[in-house]
Amino acid sequence: MLRTESLPAHLPPSPARVESFAARIKLRLGLRACWFEAFPFERLLPRLERDRVVLPAACPGARPYREWQPGHGIELPVRYRSLLLGRFVLVPARPTCGVAIPSGLRPDAIEIARYAGVAMARNWIASDRRPGAERGNLR
């Protein structure tokens, strides 16, 4: 498991670092593809969680879930605290009629996504020059 305490506070991640998180997830889960998408999303995808896969509810402005096909992938949310920053889209190596992510590997992928969220938030906070950015007082 990854530990966020090991993130160096003085080295904010670059976009290439986010791609490296996607590459780690792809390798760990044996996926055909994995990439990061920033919020908001165009398409609704099933969401990977520790103990289940959650089907999305209808959302205005996004393609409905009923159009989903396995080749579209499933989402692995990237959050910082309770703020949704984006998602990794996971596409299995082989065509499947459902979600082919082994349940034993899901916690590792979720931890990598959590680590990515912390790294992204630190990068954004470090690049925000407004006083109080770290405390959320952005006025």
Protein Blocks (a to p, Z undefined) as FASTA:
>chain_A
ZZfklpcfklccdfklmmmmmmmmmmmnopabdcddddddfbdcddddfkbccdddddeh
iacfklpcfklopaddddehjbcfbdcddddfbdcfbdcddfklmmmmmmmmmmmmmmmm
mmmmmmpmbghklnopaZZ
